Amino acid sequence: MLILFDAVVFAYGIYTIYSSVRMKRTGQLNSWFTGTAHTPVRDARGYIDYIYGRTIVMGAMAVLYGAVAFVNDYVTPLAEIMRALVLLFLTVCVWFYVTVNRAKQKFW
C-alpha cells in the first residue's frame, strides 16, 4: 500500500516540475497552479515569475521524498533519514501553501 503513496508523491513532483517549466516557457497559466480561480489574473507573467522557483523547490522535494520513501520501504530501512525527510517535506508543503496564497493575493 505504501508503494502507491510513494509513487503518487513522486509523480506529483515530476508533474509539478514539468508544469512549472512549461508555464514559464509558454507564459500561459496552467490550471494545476490556478486551481478553480474564477477571476482572471491581473498579472500572469508576474505570477509565473513569482511562483516558478518556489514550484521547482516543491516538486524537487516531492520527488526526493517519493524516491527515498520507496527505498526505505523496499530496499533498506532508513528510519532516521525518513523522520527528518517527513518533517522537511511537511515544512515545504506548508511553506508552498502559504506561498501560493500570497501569490494569489498579490497577482489576482
MOFEN-V163626 format. One record per residue. N is the residue number from 1. RES is the residue in three letters. SS is DSSP state (H for helix, E for strand, C for the rest). PSI is psi in whole degrees, -180 to 180 (none if undefined). BURIAL is 1 if it has 24 or more other C-alpha atoms within 12 Angstrom, else 0. Layout:
n = (N;N)
res = (RES;RES)
ss = (SS;SS)
psi = (PSI;PSI)
burial = (BURIAL;BURIAL)
//
This chain:
n = (1;2;3;4;5;6;7;8;9;10;11;12;13;14;15;16;17;18;19;20;21;22;23;24;25;26;27;28;29;30;31;32;33;34;35;36;37;38;39;40;41;42;43;44;45;46;47;48;49;50;51;52;53;54;55;56;57;58;59;60;61;62;63;64;65;66;67;68;69;70;71;72;73;74;75;76;77;78;79;80;81;82;83;84;85;86;87;88;89;90;91;92;93;94;95;96;97;98;99;100;101;102;103;104;105;106;107;108)
res = (MET;LEU;ILE;LEU;PHE;ASP;ALA;VAL;VAL;PHE;ALA;TYR;GLY;ILE;TYR;THR;ILE;TYR;SER;SER;VAL;ARG;MET;LYS;ARG;THR;GLY;GLN;LEU;ASN;SER;TRP;PHE;THR;GLY;THR;ALA;HIS;THR;PRO;VAL;ARG;ASP;ALA;ARG;GLY;TYR;ILE;ASP;TYR;ILE;TYR;GLY;ARG;THR;ILE;VAL;MET;GLY;ALA;MET;ALA;VAL;LEU;TYR;GLY;ALA;VAL;ALA;PHE;VAL;ASN;ASP;TYR;VAL;THR;PRO;LEU;ALA;GLU;ILE;MET;ARG;ALA;LEU;VAL;LEU;LEU;PHE;LEU;THR;VAL;CYS;VAL;TRP;PHE;TYR;VAL;THR;VAL;ASN;ARG;ALA;LYS;GLN;LYS;PHE;TRP)
ss = (C;H;H;H;H;H;H;H;H;H;H;H;H;H;H;H;H;H;H;H;H;H;H;H;H;H;C;C;C;C;H;H;H;H;C;C;C;C;C;C;C;C;C;H;H;H;H;H;H;H;H;H;H;H;H;H;H;H;H;H;H;H;H;H;H;H;H;H;H;H;H;H;H;H;C;C;C;C;H;H;H;H;H;H;H;H;H;H;H;H;H;H;H;H;H;H;H;H;H;H;H;H;H;H;H;H;H;C)
psi = (-37;-27;-34;-45;-45;-44;-40;-44;-43;-47;-38;-45;-45;-47;-36;-45;-46;-47;-39;-45;-42;-42;-41;-41;-42;-24;10;138;146;139;-18;-30;-24;-20;-133;35;124;-15;145;147;139;-39;85;-44;-40;-42;-46;-45;-39;-43;-19;-59;-38;-36;-37;-41;-46;-45;-43;-38;-41;-42;-47;-47;-46;-42;-47;-36;-38;-46;-43;-40;-32;-10;-66;139;135;62;-53;-41;-41;-38;-47;-40;-37;-46;-44;-43;-45;-38;-45;-38;-46;-45;-44;-39;-46;-41;-45;-41;-41;-40;-41;-40;-37;-36;-4;none)
burial = (0;0;0;0;0;1;1;0;1;1;1;1;1;1;1;1;1;0;1;1;1;0;1;1;0;0;0;0;1;1;0;0;1;1;0;0;0;0;0;0;1;0;0;1;0;0;1;1;0;1;1;1;0;1;1;1;1;1;1;1;1;1;1;1;1;1;1;1;1;1;0;0;0;0;0;0;0;0;0;0;0;1;0;0;1;0;0;0;1;0;0;1;1;0;0;1;0;0;1;1;0;0;1;1;0;0;0;0)
//
